[in-house]
């Protein structure tokens, strides 16, 4: 037994009319527009363009938003091409966003906190709308560290002398100076010892003579002298 056919219902005409209205009715469906980031990988400080890829349709106005929502709290600005004052800034305007008549946005001097989701809604002439979304990522500037160069000798930028290790010639010089000083001290000490020994011997020699004639007696007169007296 076959199941009931959907097209055999009494609402077949209504359904057919609805399909015809969707296919041939006015453009009420919001289409998606492509948005390009120029340059593709911007760095901090660069100017970034969120370029909208539109067809030949004229724009009545368009709105740019920062964030996932598209309401007054996220609106950057609205732009009305052909008017004397085309750009109407919103609460998310930072003073660095500039609109163009083709729907694009220029962000001057991009910063890291500018990264995020950006959305644009385009109102076309005579009717219809398009919507585009893009993710912006602003990179921090790359820092390159080159090879470390040592300062030239005598530039005064090296380590302090107190922390520098003494060289081999300096060590040898101190050793030689120590040996020379030791030899000189030994020689001086020997000279002092010899000098004291010589003086002691002289004192001993003088003391022995005095003991032989302690009273200092004169030698006896000769017989010749007595006879003359």
HELIX and SHEET records of a PDB file:
HELIX    1   1 UNK A    6  UNK A    8  5                                   3    
HELIX    2   2 UNK A   12  UNK A   24  1                                  13    
HELIX    3   3 UNK A  112  UNK A  114  5                                   3    
HELIX    4   4 UNK A  161  UNK A  163  5                                   3    
HELIX    5   5 UNK A  168  UNK A  212  1                                  45    
HELIX    6   6 UNK A  223  UNK A  228  1                                   6    
SHEET    1   A 6 UNK A  31  UNK A  32  0                                        
SHEET    2   A 6 UNK A 129  UNK A 136  1                                        
SHEET    3   A 6 UNK A 116  UNK A 124 -1                                        
SHEET    4   A 6 UNK A  59  UNK A  66 -1                                        
SHEET    5   A 6 UNK A  75  UNK A  79 -1                                        
SHEET    6   A 6 UNK A  87  UNK A  89 -1                                        
SHEET    1   B 4 UNK A  34  UNK A  38  0                                        
SHEET    2   B 4 UNK A  48  UNK A  53 -1                                        
SHEET    3   B 4 UNK A 105  UNK A 107 -1                                        
SHEET    4   B 4 UNK A  97  UNK A  99 -1                                        
END                                                                             
